[in-house]
Amino acid sequence: MPKIYMTEIDKTSSDKQKVYNDLTKKGIVKDRPDDINIGLADERGREMIVNSKLEKKRMIVRKFDNICIVLMLSAVFIIAASAAIDVFLKSKAADTFLLNTNRSAYISESGDYIFGSFENYVTIGDTLEYAFDILGFPDFYIKESGQFFYGDSYIIVENDKVVGYYKDGKEEFHVTVGYKDEGISNAIGIGDSAGRVVKKLGSPDIYLKQKWIYKNYNERFEKNIYDSSEKNLIVIFDDDYTVSAYEFTE
């Protein structure tokens, strides 16, 4: 339908005024030129009389409907995009992309996998001074091996940096490299990044650089904290910290 344009009756051409007068005489419209404007109508070019007040209301309603449609479509797009991003971030493709595009954010010069900071927890790459702030002073340490013992648990330190740890499991030990994501499968596979292993299994019980050990796991990748007869899951990483091998041992 062509766009309708409006004009006041006394500013129209003689032909348009004639249409208006003819329709008024027939009683089709009321003779109220202050309320009624004249303009072009449909594709056949027929002249018609339009109530300007009603037309303005119609245009306002149309604009409101259009705004509602745009807002609704925007909301649908945002929800869909958020869902797609969430799926991507939980996928192996995201781990590969992030590792390839920003490898330095993960692997330090010493070859350790760096996860970031965790409030009130020590993690790989933290300084020995920071470890003391969180864990307190150790019960004892072995200088040659860089092991600082807290009960039966310990951190491994090289050049004043935390590079590994051992969790005894019978006591609380505030050392971690991340937390398990309950929203994804816990089964790991060859080629998974270190970050993805953490999302699936959580922080390992023993971190020895490219060798991680998860205690008391069965072959369905399920941990049993009450049964020490379960096997240990050993995960081996390559230099890029992607899984190159894993096995379950007695």
C-alpha positions in Angstrom: 0.0 0.0 0.0 1.5 3.4 -0.9 2.4 5.9 1.7 -0.4 8.2 2.7 0.4 11.9 3.0 -1.9 14.5 4.7 -2.7 18.0 4.0 -5.1 20.6 5.3 -8.3 21.0 3.2 -7.8 24.7 2.4 -4.3 23.9 1.1 -5.4 21.2 -1.4 -5.9 21.5 -5.1 -9.3 22.3 -6.5 -9.7 18.7 -7.6 -9.1 17.4 -4.1 -11.5 19.9 -2.7 -14.1 18.8 -5.2 -13.7 15.2 -4.0 -14.1 16.4 -0.4 -17.2 18.4 -1.2 -18.8 15.6 -3.2 -18.2 13.1 -0.4 -19.5 15.6 2.2 -22.7 16.2 0.2 -23.2 12.4 0.1 -22.9 12.3 3.9 -19.9 10.0 3.8 -17.9 12.4 6.0 -18.8 15.1 8.3 -18.0 18.7 7.3 -15.3 19.3 9.9 -12.2 20.4 8.0 -10.3 21.0 11.2 -10.4 17.2 11.9 -10.4 15.8 8.4 -7.5 15.9 6.0 -7.3 14.7 2.4 -4.7 12.7 0.6 -3.9 9.9 -1.9 -5.1 6.4 -1.0 -4.6 3.0 -2.7 -2.6 1.9 -5.7 -5.4 2.9 -8.0 -5.0 6.6 -7.1 -8.5 7.0 -5.7 -9.0 10.1 -3.6 -10.2 9.6 -0.1 -11.0 11.5 3.1 -8.9 10.6 6.2 -9.6 11.6 9.8 -6.2 13.0 10.8 -6.7 12.4 14.5 -7.5 8.7 13.9 -4.6 8.4 11.5 -2.2 9.8 14.1 -3.4 7.3 16.6 -3.0 4.5 14.0 0.6 5.6 13.3 1.4 5.7 17.0 0.1 2.2 17.5 2.0 1.0 14.5 5.2 2.5 15.8 4.6 1.0 19.2 4.0 -2.4 17.6 7.2 -2.1 15.6 9.2 -1.2 18.7 7.7 -4.2 20.6 8.7 -6.5 17.7 12.2 -5.1 17.6 12.6 -5.6 21.3 11.2 -9.1 21.2 13.5 -10.1 18.3 16.5 -8.5 20.2 15.7 -10.5 23.3 15.4 -13.7 21.3 18.7 -13.0 19.6 20.5 -12.2 23.0 19.1 -15.4 24.6 20.1 -17.5 21.5 23.6 -15.9 21.4 24.1 -16.4 25.1 23.2 -20.0 24.8 25.5 -20.5 21.8 28.4 -18.8 23.7 27.8 -20.9 26.7 27.8 -24.1 24.6 31.0 -22.9 22.9 32.8 -22.1 26.1 32.1 -25.6 27.4 33.3 -27.2 24.2 36.7 -28.6 23.3 36.8 -26.1 20.4 36.8 -23.2 22.9 39.7 -24.7 24.8 41.7 -25.1 21.6 40.9 -21.6 20.4 41.9 -20.0 23.7 45.0 -22.0 24.0 46.1 -21.3 20.4 45.3 -17.5 20.5 46.6 -16.7 24.0 49.0 -19.5 25.0 51.1 -17.2 27.2 48.1 -16.7 29.5 48.2 -20.3 30.4 51.7 -21.7 30.2 54.5 -19.9 32.0 58.2 -19.5 31.1 58.9 -22.4 33.4 56.5 -24.6 31.6 53.8 -24.6 34.3 50.2 -24.4 33.5 48.9 -21.1 35.0 45.2 -21.0 35.8 44.8 -17.6 37.4 44.1 -16.4 41.0 41.7 -18.0 43.4 40.6 -16.2 46.5 41.9 -17.7 49.7 43.6 -20.5 47.8 47.1 -21.1 46.6 47.6 -22.1 42.9 50.3 -22.9 40.5 52.6 -19.9 39.8 51.9 -18.2 43.2 54.9 -17.0 45.1 56.1 -18.8 48.2 55.4 -15.6 50.2 51.8 -15.6 49.1 51.5 -19.3 49.9 52.7 -18.5 53.5 50.0 -15.8 53.7 47.3 -18.3 52.8 48.6 -21.5 54.3 50.7 -20.2 57.1 54.2 -21.4 57.8 54.8 -25.1 57.1 55.3 -27.7 59.7 58.6 -28.5 58.1 60.2 -28.4 54.6 62.8 -30.4 52.6 65.1 -27.9 51.0 66.5 -30.3 48.4 63.1 -31.2 46.9 61.4 -27.9 47.6 58.6 -29.6 49.6 56.8 -27.5 52.2 54.7 -29.8 54.4 51.4 -29.0 56.0 50.5 -32.2 57.9 50.8 -34.9 55.2 50.0 -32.5 52.4 52.7 -30.3 50.8 53.4 -27.7 48.1 56.4 -28.0 45.7 58.4 -24.8 45.2 61.0 -23.9 42.7 62.7 -20.5 42.5 60.2 -19.2 45.1 57.2 -20.2 42.9 54.6 -22.9 43.6 55.0 -25.5 40.8 53.1 -28.5 42.2 51.4 -29.9 45.3 50.2 -33.1 47.0 46.8 -33.3 48.8 46.6 -35.9 51.5 42.7 -35.8 51.4 42.2 -36.3 55.1 42.6 -32.6 55.8 41.6 -29.3 54.4 44.4 -27.9 52.2 43.8 -24.6 50.4 45.6 -25.3 47.2 43.7 -25.6 43.8 43.9 -25.1 40.1 40.2 -24.8 39.5 36.8 -26.2 40.1 34.6 -28.9 38.5 31.8 -27.7 36.2 28.7 -29.8 37.0 27.1 -28.9 33.7 29.3 -31.1 31.5 30.3 -34.7 31.2 33.2 -35.8 33.5 34.7 -38.2 30.9 38.1 -36.9 29.6 39.7 -37.8 26.3 43.0 -37.5 24.4 43.4 -33.9 23.2 41.5 -32.3 26.0 43.2 -29.2 27.4 44.2 -28.8 31.0 41.5 -26.3 31.5 38.9 -28.7 30.2 40.2 -31.5 32.4 39.7 -29.2 35.4 36.2 -28.4 34.3 35.4 -32.1 34.0 37.2 -33.5 37.1 38.1 -30.5 39.2 41.5 -29.9 40.7 43.8 -33.0 40.9 44.9 -34.5 44.2 48.5 -34.5 43.0 49.9 -31.9 40.6 53.4 -32.7 39.2 53.6 -30.3 36.3 52.6 -32.4 33.2 51.5 -35.4 35.4 48.2 -35.1 37.3 46.8 -37.7 39.6 43.2 -38.1 40.7 42.7 -40.4 43.7 39.9 -43.0 44.1 38.4 -42.8 40.6 36.7 -45.6 38.8 36.8 -46.1 35.0 33.6 -44.1 34.6 35.6 -41.1 35.8 33.6 -41.0 39.1 35.3 -40.2 42.4 34.5 -42.1 45.5 35.8 -40.2 48.5 34.8 -43.0 50.9 36.4 -46.0 49.2 40.2 -45.9 49.0 40.3 -49.2 47.1 39.3 -47.4 43.9 41.9 -46.8 41.3 43.9 -43.7 40.7 43.5 -41.8 37.5 46.8 -40.6 36.0 46.6 -37.9 33.3 49.7 -37.0 31.2 49.9 -33.8 29.3 52.1 -32.8 26.4 54.1 -29.5 26.2 51.0 -27.6 25.1 49.1 -29.0 28.1 46.7 -31.1 26.2 46.0 -34.7 27.3 48.4 -37.1 25.5 47.6 -40.2 27.7 45.6 -41.3 30.7 45.3 -44.6 32.7 43.7 -46.0 35.8 46.1 -47.7 38.2 45.7 -49.7 41.4 
